[in-house]
């Protein structure tokens, strides 16, 4: 049975992006949220972000307008959390 998984990241951004890709191995639906801060710009994060966005085509959303991803307000995020079977915080 396919599960719907949300991965939230604040501090451990590279690890969250890497794990998001790994979670797709069981054909679960994975969405990534970068919360409360700008995604760091470094070689490791950029590599994982490329995998998540371009190779796996996972949605990446954010509540921080400094990011280049789809914006979601905290209120919308609270409503959307009810849709997930699993929420993984990083």
Phi and psi restraints in degrees (range 20) as a CNS / XPLOR table:
assign (resid 1 and name C) (resid 2 and name N)
       (resid 2 and name CA) (resid 2 and name C) 1.0 -71.4 20.0 2
assign (resid 2 and name N) (resid 2 and name CA)
       (resid 2 and name C) (resid 3 and name N) 1.0 132.9 20.0 2
assign (resid 2 and name C) (resid 3 and name N)
       (resid 3 and name CA) (resid 3 and name C) 1.0 -106.3 20.0 2
assign (resid 3 and name N) (resid 3 and name CA)
       (resid 3 and name C) (resid 4 and name N) 1.0 156.2 20.0 2
assign (resid 3 and name C) (resid 4 and name N)
       (resid 4 and name CA) (resid 4 and name C) 1.0 -106.5 20.0 2
assign (resid 4 and name N) (resid 4 and name CA)
       (resid 4 and name C) (resid 5 and name N) 1.0 120.5 20.0 2
assign (resid 4 and name C) (resid 5 and name N)
       (resid 5 and name CA) (resid 5 and name C) 1.0 -120.6 20.0 2
assign (resid 5 and name N) (resid 5 and name CA)
       (resid 5 and name C) (resid 6 and name N) 1.0 134.5 20.0 2
assign (resid 5 and name C) (resid 6 and name N)
       (resid 6 and name CA) (resid 6 and name C) 1.0 -110.9 20.0 2
assign (resid 6 and name N) (resid 6 and name CA)
       (resid 6 and name C) (resid 7 and name N) 1.0 133.1 20.0 2
assign (resid 6 and name C) (resid 7 and name N)
       (resid 7 and name CA) (resid 7 and name C) 1.0 -114.1 20.0 2
assign (resid 7 and name N) (resid 7 and name CA)
       (resid 7 and name C) (resid 8 and name N) 1.0 118.2 20.0 2
assign (resid 7 and name C) (resid 8 and name N)
       (resid 8 and name CA) (resid 8 and name C) 1.0 -103.1 20.0 2
assign (resid 8 and name N) (resid 8 and name CA)
       (resid 8 and name C) (resid 9 and name N) 1.0 134.5 20.0 2
assign (resid 8 and name C) (resid 9 and name N)
       (resid 9 and name CA) (resid 9 and name C) 1.0 -133.3 20.0 2
assign (resid 9 and name N) (resid 9 and name CA)
       (resid 9 and name C) (resid 10 and name N) 1.0 141.3 20.0 2
assign (resid 9 and name C) (resid 10 and name N)
       (resid 10 and name CA) (resid 10 and name C) 1.0 -127.7 20.0 2
assign (resid 10 and name N) (resid 10 and name CA)
       (resid 10 and name C) (resid 11 and name N) 1.0 -63.9 20.0 2
assign (resid 10 and name C) (resid 11 and name N)
       (resid 11 and name CA) (resid 11 and name C) 1.0 -92.0 20.0 2
assign (resid 11 and name N) (resid 11 and name CA)
       (resid 11 and name C) (resid 12 and name N) 1.0 -45.8 20.0 2
assign (resid 11 and name C) (resid 12 and name N)
       (resid 12 and name CA) (resid 12 and name C) 1.0 -98.3 20.0 2
assign (resid 12 and name N) (resid 12 and name CA)
       (resid 12 and name C) (resid 13 and name N) 1.0 67.1 20.0 2
assign (resid 12 and name C) (resid 13 and name N)
       (resid 13 and name CA) (resid 13 and name C) 1.0 -67.3 20.0 2
assign (resid 13 and name N) (resid 13 and name CA)
       (resid 13 and name C) (resid 14 and name N) 1.0 -45.1 20.0 2
assign (resid 13 and name C) (resid 14 and name N)
       (resid 14 and name CA) (resid 14 and name C) 1.0 -63.3 20.0 2
assign (resid 14 and name N) (resid 14 and name CA)
       (resid 14 and name C) (resid 15 and name N) 1.0 -42.8 20.0 2
assign (resid 14 and name C) (resid 15 and name N)
       (resid 15 and name CA) (resid 15 and name C) 1.0 -64.5 20.0 2
assign (resid 15 and name N) (resid 15 and name CA)
       (resid 15 and name C) (resid 16 and name N) 1.0 -40.7 20.0 2
assign (resid 15 and name C) (resid 16 and name N)
       (resid 16 and name CA) (resid 16 and name C) 1.0 -63.6 20.0 2
assign (resid 16 and name N) (resid 16 and name CA)
       (resid 16 and name C) (resid 17 and name N) 1.0 -42.8 20.0 2
assign (resid 16 and name C) (resid 17 and name N)
       (resid 17 and name CA) (resid 17 and name C) 1.0 -65.7 20.0 2
assign (resid 17 and name N) (resid 17 and name CA)
       (resid 17 and name C) (resid 18 and name N) 1.0 -42.5 20.0 2
assign (resid 17 and name C) (resid 18 and name N)
       (resid 18 and name CA) (resid 18 and name C) 1.0 -62.1 20.0 2
assign (resid 18 and name N) (resid 18 and name CA)
       (resid 18 and name C) (resid 19 and name N) 1.0 -46.6 20.0 2
assign (resid 18 and name C) (resid 19 and name N)
       (resid 19 and name CA) (resid 19 and name C) 1.0 -66.4 20.0 2
assign (resid 19 and name N) (resid 19 and name CA)
       (resid 19 and name C) (resid 20 and name N) 1.0 -33.0 20.0 2
assign (resid 19 and name C) (resid 20 and name N)
       (resid 20 and name CA) (resid 20 and name C) 1.0 -59.8 20.0 2
assign (resid 20 and name N) (resid 20 and name CA)
       (resid 20 and name C) (resid 21 and name N) 1.0 -42.0 20.0 2
assign (resid 20 and name C) (resid 21 and name N)
       (resid 21 and name CA) (resid 21 and name C) 1.0 -64.3 20.0 2
assign (resid 21 and name N) (resid 21 and name CA)
       (resid 21 and name C) (resid 22 and name N) 1.0 -42.6 20.0 2
assign (resid 21 and name C) (resid 22 and name N)
       (resid 22 and name CA) (resid 22 and name C) 1.0 -64.3 20.0 2
assign (resid 22 and name N) (resid 22 and name CA)
       (resid 22 and name C) (resid 23 and name N) 1.0 -32.2 20.0 2
assign (resid 22 and name C) (resid 23 and name N)
       (resid 23 and name CA) (resid 23 and name C) 1.0 -66.8 20.0 2
assign (resid 23 and name N) (resid 23 and name CA)
       (resid 23 and name C) (resid 24 and name N) 1.0 -17.7 20.0 2
assign (resid 23 and name C) (resid 24 and name N)
       (resid 24 and name CA) (resid 24 and name C) 1.0 -77.0 20.0 2
assign (resid 24 and name N) (resid 24 and name CA)
       (resid 24 and name C) (resid 25 and name N) 1.0 -10.1 20.0 2
assign (resid 24 and name C) (resid 25 and name N)
       (resid 25 and name CA) (resid 25 and name C) 1.0 -62.7 20.0 2
assign (resid 25 and name N) (resid 25 and name CA)
       (resid 25 and name C) (resid 26 and name N) 1.0 -24.5 20.0 2
assign (resid 25 and name C) (resid 26 and name N)
       (resid 26 and name CA) (resid 26 and name C) 1.0 -97.8 20.0 2
assign (resid 26 and name N) (resid 26 and name CA)
       (resid 26 and name C) (resid 27 and name N) 1.0 15.5 20.0 2
assign (resid 26 and name C) (resid 27 and name N)
       (resid 27 and name CA) (resid 27 and name C) 1.0 62.5 20.0 2
assign (resid 27 and name N) (resid 27 and name CA)
       (resid 27 and name C) (resid 28 and name N) 1.0 26.5 20.0 2
assign (resid 27 and name C) (resid 28 and name N)
       (resid 28 and name CA) (resid 28 and name C) 1.0 -79.6 20.0 2
assign (resid 28 and name N) (resid 28 and name CA)
       (resid 28 and name C) (resid 29 and name N) 1.0 156.9 20.0 2
assign (resid 28 and name C) (resid 29 and name N)
       (resid 29 and name CA) (resid 29 and name C) 1.0 -88.4 20.0 2
assign (resid 29 and name N) (resid 29 and name CA)
       (resid 29 and name C) (resid 30 and name N) 1.0 121.1 20.0 2
assign (resid 29 and name C) (resid 30 and name N)
       (resid 30 and name CA) (resid 30 and name C) 1.0 -118.5 20.0 2
assign (resid 30 and name N) (resid 30 and name CA)
       (resid 30 and name C) (resid 31 and name N) 1.0 134.6 20.0 2
assign (resid 30 and name C) (resid 31 and name N)
       (resid 31 and name CA) (resid 31 and name C) 1.0 -127.5 20.0 2
assign (resid 31 and name N) (resid 31 and name CA)
       (resid 31 and name C) (resid 32 and name N) 1.0 141.4 20.0 2
assign (resid 31 and name C) (resid 32 and name N)
       (resid 32 and name CA) (resid 32 and name C) 1.0 -111.6 20.0 2
assign (resid 32 and name N) (resid 32 and name CA)
       (resid 32 and name C) (resid 33 and name N) 1.0 136.7 20.0 2
assign (resid 32 and name C) (resid 33 and name N)
       (resid 33 and name CA) (resid 33 and name C) 1.0 -123.4 20.0 2
assign (resid 33 and name N) (resid 33 and name CA)
       (resid 33 and name C) (resid 34 and name N) 1.0 124.2 20.0 2
assign (resid 33 and name C) (resid 34 and name N)
       (resid 34 and name CA) (resid 34 and name C) 1.0 -100.5 20.0 2
assign (resid 34 and name N) (resid 34 and name CA)
       (resid 34 and name C) (resid 35 and name N) 1.0 112.1 20.0 2
assign (resid 34 and name C) (resid 35 and name N)
       (resid 35 and name CA) (resid 35 and name C) 1.0 -108.4 20.0 2
assign (resid 35 and name N) (resid 35 and name CA)
       (resid 35 and name C) (resid 36 and name N) 1.0 138.9 20.0 2
assign (resid 35 and name C) (resid 36 and name N)
       (resid 36 and name CA) (resid 36 and name C) 1.0 66.3 20.0 2
assign (resid 36 and name N) (resid 36 and name CA)
       (resid 36 and name C) (resid 37 and name N) 1.0 0.1 20.0 2
assign (resid 36 and name C) (resid 37 and name N)
       (resid 37 and name CA) (resid 37 and name C) 1.0 -158.5 20.0 2
assign (resid 37 and name N) (resid 37 and name CA)
       (resid 37 and name C) (resid 38 and name N) 1.0 163.8 20.0 2
assign (resid 37 and name C) (resid 38 and name N)
       (resid 38 and name CA) (resid 38 and name C) 1.0 -73.6 20.0 2
assign (resid 38 and name N) (resid 38 and name CA)
       (resid 38 and name C) (resid 39 and name N) 1.0 141.0 20.0 2
assign (resid 38 and name C) (resid 39 and name N)
       (resid 39 and name CA) (resid 39 and name C) 1.0 -66.6 20.0 2
assign (resid 39 and name N) (resid 39 and name CA)
       (resid 39 and name C) (resid 40 and name N) 1.0 131.1 20.0 2
assign (resid 39 and name C) (resid 40 and name N)
       (resid 40 and name CA) (resid 40 and name C) 1.0 -62.4 20.0 2
assign (resid 40 and name N) (resid 40 and name CA)
       (resid 40 and name C) (resid 41 and name N) 1.0 151.6 20.0 2
assign (resid 40 and name C) (resid 41 and name N)
       (resid 41 and name CA) (resid 41 and name C) 1.0 -112.6 20.0 2
assign (resid 41 and name N) (resid 41 and name CA)
       (resid 41 and name C) (resid 42 and name N) 1.0 94.3 20.0 2
assign (resid 41 and name C) (resid 42 and name N)
       (resid 42 and name CA) (resid 42 and name C) 1.0 -145.8 20.0 2
assign (resid 42 and name N) (resid 42 and name CA)
       (resid 42 and name C) (resid 43 and name N) 1.0 171.0 20.0 2
assign (resid 42 and name C) (resid 43 and name N)
       (resid 43 and name CA) (resid 43 and name C) 1.0 -60.0 20.0 2
assign (resid 43 and name N) (resid 43 and name CA)
       (resid 43 and name C) (resid 44 and name N) 1.0 -44.2 20.0 2
assign (resid 43 and name C) (resid 44 and name N)
       (resid 44 and name CA) (resid 44 and name C) 1.0 -66.4 20.0 2
assign (resid 44 and name N) (resid 44 and name CA)
       (resid 44 and name C) (resid 45 and name N) 1.0 -48.8 20.0 2
assign (resid 44 and name C) (resid 45 and name N)
       (resid 45 and name CA) (resid 45 and name C) 1.0 -63.3 20.0 2
assign (resid 45 and name N) (resid 45 and name CA)
       (resid 45 and name C) (resid 46 and name N) 1.0 -42.4 20.0 2
assign (resid 45 and name C) (resid 46 and name N)
       (resid 46 and name CA) (resid 46 and name C) 1.0 -62.0 20.0 2
assign (resid 46 and name N) (resid 46 and name CA)
       (resid 46 and name C) (resid 47 and name N) 1.0 -37.8 20.0 2
assign (resid 46 and name C) (resid 47 and name N)
       (resid 47 and name CA) (resid 47 and name C) 1.0 -64.0 20.0 2
assign (resid 47 and name N) (resid 47 and name CA)
       (resid 47 and name C) (resid 48 and name N) 1.0 -47.1 20.0 2
assign (resid 47 and name C) (resid 48 and name N)
       (resid 48 and name CA) (resid 48 and name C) 1.0 -68.4 20.0 2
assign (resid 48 and name N) (resid 48 and name CA)
       (resid 48 and name C) (resid 49 and name N) 1.0 -37.3 20.0 2
assign (resid 48 and name C) (resid 49 and name N)
       (resid 49 and name CA) (resid 49 and name C) 1.0 -64.3 20.0 2
assign (resid 49 and name N) (resid 49 and name CA)
       (resid 49 and name C) (resid 50 and name N) 1.0 -40.4 20.0 2
assign (resid 49 and name C) (resid 50 and name N)
       (resid 50 and name CA) (resid 50 and name C) 1.0 -60.6 20.0 2
assign (resid 50 and name N) (resid 50 and name CA)
       (resid 50 and name C) (resid 51 and name N) 1.0 -43.0 20.0 2
assign (resid 50 and name C) (resid 51 and name N)
       (resid 51 and name CA) (resid 51 and name C) 1.0 -62.3 20.0 2
assign (resid 51 and name N) (resid 51 and name CA)
       (resid 51 and name C) (resid 52 and name N) 1.0 -47.2 20.0 2
assign (resid 51 and name C) (resid 52 and name N)
       (resid 52 and name CA) (resid 52 and name C) 1.0 -65.0 20.0 2
assign (resid 52 and name N) (resid 52 and name CA)
       (resid 52 and name C) (resid 53 and name N) 1.0 -47.1 20.0 2
assign (resid 52 and name C) (resid 53 and name N)
       (resid 53 and name CA) (resid 53 and name C) 1.0 -81.7 20.0 2
assign (resid 53 and name N) (resid 53 and name CA)
       (resid 53 and name C) (resid 54 and name N) 1.0 -45.8 20.0 2
assign (resid 53 and name C) (resid 54 and name N)
       (resid 54 and name CA) (resid 54 and name C) 1.0 -92.6 20.0 2
assign (resid 54 and name N) (resid 54 and name CA)
       (resid 54 and name C) (resid 55 and name N) 1.0 -42.3 20.0 2
assign (resid 54 and name C) (resid 55 and name N)
       (resid 55 and name CA) (resid 55 and name C) 1.0 -82.1 20.0 2
assign (resid 55 and name N) (resid 55 and name CA)
       (resid 55 and name C) (resid 56 and name N) 1.0 -45.8 20.0 2
assign (resid 55 and name C) (resid 56 and name N)
       (resid 56 and name CA) (resid 56 and name C) 1.0 -95.9 20.0 2
assign (resid 56 and name N) (resid 56 and name CA)
       (resid 56 and name C) (resid 57 and name N) 1.0 -15.7 20.0 2
assign (resid 56 and name C) (resid 57 and name N)
       (resid 57 and name CA) (resid 57 and name C) 1.0 55.0 20.0 2
assign (resid 57 and name N) (resid 57 and name CA)
       (resid 57 and name C) (resid 58 and name N) 1.0 43.2 20.0 2
assign (resid 57 and name C) (resid 58 and name N)
       (resid 58 and name CA) (resid 58 and name C) 1.0 -81.8 20.0 2
assign (resid 58 and name N) (resid 58 and name CA)
       (resid 58 and name C) (resid 59 and name N) 1.0 142.7 20.0 2
assign (resid 58 and name C) (resid 59 and name N)
       (resid 59 and name CA) (resid 59 and name C) 1.0 -70.9 20.0 2
assign (resid 59 and name N) (resid 59 and name CA)
       (resid 59 and name C) (resid 60 and name N) 1.0 136.6 20.0 2
assign (resid 59 and name C) (resid 60 and name N)
       (resid 60 and name CA) (resid 60 and name C) 1.0 -121.2 20.0 2
assign (resid 60 and name N) (resid 60 and name CA)
       (resid 60 and name C) (resid 61 and name N) 1.0 122.5 20.0 2
assign (resid 60 and name C) (resid 61 and name N)
       (resid 61 and name CA) (resid 61 and name C) 1.0 -121.9 20.0 2
assign (resid 61 and name N) (resid 61 and name CA)
       (resid 61 and name C) (resid 62 and name N) 1.0 162.5 20.0 2
assign (resid 61 and name C) (resid 62 and name N)
       (resid 62 and name CA) (resid 62 and name C) 1.0 -150.8 20.0 2
assign (resid 62 and name N) (resid 62 and name CA)
       (resid 62 and name C) (resid 63 and name N) 1.0 153.7 20.0 2
assign (resid 62 and name C) (resid 63 and name N)
       (resid 63 and name CA) (resid 63 and name C) 1.0 -106.0 20.0 2
assign (resid 63 and name N) (resid 63 and name CA)
       (resid 63 and name C) (resid 64 and name N) 1.0 12.0 20.0 2
assign (resid 63 and name C) (resid 64 and name N)
       (resid 64 and name CA) (resid 64 and name C) 1.0 -114.6 20.0 2
assign (resid 64 and name N) (resid 64 and name CA)
       (resid 64 and name C) (resid 65 and name N) 1.0 116.8 20.0 2
assign (resid 64 and name C) (resid 65 and name N)
       (resid 65 and name CA) (resid 65 and name C) 1.0 -67.9 20.0 2
assign (resid 65 and name N) (resid 65 and name CA)
       (resid 65 and name C) (resid 66 and name N) 1.0 -11.4 20.0 2
assign (resid 65 and name C) (resid 66 and name N)
       (resid 66 and name CA) (resid 66 and name C) 1.0 -73.1 20.0 2
assign (resid 66 and name N) (resid 66 and name CA)
       (resid 66 and name C) (resid 67 and name N) 1.0 -16.0 20.0 2
assign (resid 66 and name C) (resid 67 and name N)
       (resid 67 and name CA) (resid 67 and name C) 1.0 -86.7 20.0 2
assign (resid 67 and name N) (resid 67 and name CA)
       (resid 67 and name C) (resid 68 and name N) 1.0 157.8 20.0 2
assign (resid 67 and name C) (resid 68 and name N)
       (resid 68 and name CA) (resid 68 and name C) 1.0 -92.3 20.0 2
assign (resid 68 and name N) (resid 68 and name CA)
       (resid 68 and name C) (resid 69 and name N) 1.0 11.3 20.0 2
assign (resid 68 and name C) (resid 69 and name N)
       (resid 69 and name CA) (resid 69 and name C) 1.0 -93.2 20.0 2
assign (resid 69 and name N) (resid 69 and name CA)
       (resid 69 and name C) (resid 70 and name N) 1.0 172.9 20.0 2
assign (resid 69 and name C) (resid 70 and name N)
       (resid 70 and name CA) (resid 70 and name C) 1.0 -59.4 20.0 2
assign (resid 70 and name N) (resid 70 and name CA)
       (resid 70 and name C) (resid 71 and name N) 1.0 130.0 20.0 2
assign (resid 70 and name C) (resid 71 and name N)
       (resid 71 and name CA) (resid 71 and name C) 1.0 -84.7 20.0 2
assign (resid 71 and name N) (resid 71 and name CA)
       (resid 71 and name C) (resid 72 and name N) 1.0 140.6 20.0 2
assign (resid 71 and name C) (resid 72 and name N)
       (resid 72 and name CA) (resid 72 and name C) 1.0 -137.4 20.0 2
assign (resid 72 and name N) (resid 72 and name CA)
       (resid 72 and name C) (resid 73 and name N) 1.0 130.6 20.0 2
assign (resid 72 and name C) (resid 73 and name N)
       (resid 73 and name CA) (resid 73 and name C) 1.0 -74.2 20.0 2
assign (resid 73 and name N) (resid 73 and name CA)
       (resid 73 and name C) (resid 74 and name N) 1.0 162.7 20.0 2
assign (resid 73 and name C) (resid 74 and name N)
       (resid 74 and name CA) (resid 74 and name C) 1.0 -62.4 20.0 2
assign (resid 74 and name N) (resid 74 and name CA)
       (resid 74 and name C) (resid 75 and name N) 1.0 -34.4 20.0 2
assign (resid 74 and name C) (resid 75 and name N)
       (resid 75 and name CA) (resid 75 and name C) 1.0 -66.6 20.0 2
assign (resid 75 and name N) (resid 75 and name CA)
       (resid 75 and name C) (resid 76 and name N) 1.0 -44.3 20.0 2
assign (resid 75 and name C) (resid 76 and name N)
       (resid 76 and name CA) (resid 76 and name C) 1.0 -64.4 20.0 2
assign (resid 76 and name N) (resid 76 and name CA)
       (resid 76 and name C) (resid 77 and name N) 1.0 -38.3 20.0 2
assign (resid 76 and name C) (resid 77 and name N)
       (resid 77 and name CA) (resid 77 and name C) 1.0 -63.5 20.0 2
assign (resid 77 and name N) (resid 77 and name CA)
       (resid 77 and name C) (resid 78 and name N) 1.0 -41.9 20.0 2
assign (resid 77 and name C) (resid 78 and name N)
       (resid 78 and name CA) (resid 78 and name C) 1.0 -61.1 20.0 2
assign (resid 78 and name N) (resid 78 and name CA)
       (resid 78 and name C) (resid 79 and name N) 1.0 -41.7 20.0 2
assign (resid 78 and name C) (resid 79 and name N)
       (resid 79 and name CA) (resid 79 and name C) 1.0 -66.9 20.0 2
assign (resid 79 and name N) (resid 79 and name CA)
       (resid 79 and name C) (resid 80 and name N) 1.0 -40.8 20.0 2
assign (resid 79 and name C) (resid 80 and name N)
       (resid 80 and name CA) (resid 80 and name C) 1.0 -69.2 20.0 2
assign (resid 80 and name N) (resid 80 and name CA)
       (resid 80 and name C) (resid 81 and name N) 1.0 -29.0 20.0 2
assign (resid 80 and name C) (resid 81 and name N)
       (resid 81 and name CA) (resid 81 and name C) 1.0 -59.0 20.0 2
assign (resid 81 and name N) (resid 81 and name CA)
       (resid 81 and name C) (resid 82 and name N) 1.0 -27.0 20.0 2
assign (resid 81 and name C) (resid 82 and name N)
       (resid 82 and name CA) (resid 82 and name C) 1.0 -67.3 20.0 2
assign (resid 82 and name N) (resid 82 and name CA)
       (resid 82 and name C) (resid 83 and name N) 1.0 -17.6 20.0 2
assign (resid 82 and name C) (resid 83 and name N)
       (resid 83 and name CA) (resid 83 and name C) 1.0 -80.3 20.0 2
assign (resid 83 and name N) (resid 83 and name CA)
       (resid 83 and name C) (resid 84 and name N) 1.0 -17.6 20.0 2
assign (resid 83 and name C) (resid 84 and name N)
       (resid 84 and name CA) (resid 84 and name C) 1.0 -89.8 20.0 2
assign (resid 84 and name N) (resid 84 and name CA)
       (resid 84 and name C) (resid 85 and name N) 1.0 144.6 20.0 2
assign (resid 84 and name C) (resid 85 and name N)
       (resid 85 and name CA) (resid 85 and name C) 1.0 -81.4 20.0 2
assign (resid 85 and name N) (resid 85 and name CA)
       (resid 85 and name C) (resid 86 and name N) 1.0 -33.9 20.0 2
assign (resid 85 and name C) (resid 86 and name N)
       (resid 86 and name CA) (resid 86 and name C) 1.0 -137.8 20.0 2
assign (resid 86 and name N) (resid 86 and name CA)
       (resid 86 and name C) (resid 87 and name N) 1.0 135.9 20.0 2
assign (resid 86 and name C) (resid 87 and name N)
       (resid 87 and name CA) (resid 87 and name C) 1.0 -122.6 20.0 2
assign (resid 87 and name N) (resid 87 and name CA)
       (resid 87 and name C) (resid 88 and name N) 1.0 123.9 20.0 2
assign (resid 87 and name C) (resid 88 and name N)
       (resid 88 and name CA) (resid 88 and name C) 1.0 -114.8 20.0 2
assign (resid 88 and name N) (resid 88 and name CA)
       (resid 88 and name C) (resid 89 and name N) 1.0 115.8 20.0 2
assign (resid 88 and name C) (resid 89 and name N)
       (resid 89 and name CA) (resid 89 and name C) 1.0 -92.2 20.0 2
assign (resid 89 and name N) (resid 89 and name CA)
       (resid 89 and name C) (resid 90 and name N) 1.0 138.4 20.0 2
